C-alpha cells in the first residue's frame, strides 16, 4: 500500500548542516500567488531557507480557508493590494492561467 507524502503542519525540519534560517536573506515577507500543489511545494522550499514568519500565505481565486498543510489562503488575487509590504511569487503551474495573473 502506497502512503501519500504529508507535509508537516508548520514544522520545518531543516537538516542540521544547513544551520539556522537567515532572516537577513529574506527581509520581506512572501505571499505566493496560487494555492495548488506547485505553490505548496514552492512554499515548502522557501521555508527551508527562511524563518516561518517570513511566509504570510497564499492568494488564490478558487481556494479559501487553508491548504491541507494548514497554511492560510488569504483571499483572491485581487486582494494583493492590501499586502503592499510583501513580495509576491507566482506559482501557478498552468501557463494559460499564469499569463492572466
NORHU-V236688 format. One record per residue. N is the residue number from 1. OMEGA is omega in radians with two decimals (999 if undefined). Layout:
BEGIN
N:OMEGA + N:OMEGA
END
This chain:
BEGIN
1:-3.12 + 2:3.09 + 3:3.12 + 4:3.07 + 5:3.10 + 6:3.07 + 7:3.04 + 8:3.11 + 9:-3.14 + 10:3.00 + 11:-3.11 + 12:-3.11 + 13:3.11 + 14:3.03 + 15:-3.09 + 16:-3.12 + 17:3.11 + 18:-3.11 + 19:-3.12 + 20:3.07 + 21:-3.09 + 22:-3.14 + 23:3.13 + 24:3.13 + 25:-3.13 + 26:-3.03 + 27:-3.11 + 28:3.07 + 29:-3.08 + 30:2.96 + 31:3.14 + 32:3.12 + 33:-3.02 + 34:-3.14 + 35:3.11 + 36:-3.10 + 37:3.14 + 38:-3.14 + 39:-3.14 + 40:3.03 + 41:3.10 + 42:3.11 + 43:-3.13 + 44:3.11 + 45:3.11 + 46:-3.08 + 47:3.02 + 48:-3.10 + 49:-3.11 + 50:3.06 + 51:-3.08 + 52:-3.12 + 53:3.09 + 54:3.13 + 55:-3.09 + 56:-3.11 + 57:-3.06 + 58:2.93 + 59:-3.11 + 60:-3.14 + 61:-3.04 + 62:-3.06 + 63:3.09 + 64:3.08 + 65:3.14 + 66:3.11 + 67:3.08 + 68:3.12 + 69:-3.12 + 70:3.12 + 71:-3.04 + 72:2.94 + 73:-2.95 + 74:-3.11 + 75:-3.12 + 76:-3.13 + 77:3.12 + 78:3.14 + 79:3.13 + 80:-3.12 + 81:3.13 + 82:3.14 + 83:-3.01 + 84:-3.12 + 85:-3.08 + 86:2.96 + 87:-3.12 + 88:3.08 + 89:-3.14 + 90:-3.12 + 91:3.10 + 92:-3.02 + 93:-3.09 + 94:-3.07 + 95:-3.13 + 96:3.11 + 97:-3.11 + 98:3.14 + 99:-3.12 + 100:-3.08 + 101:999
END
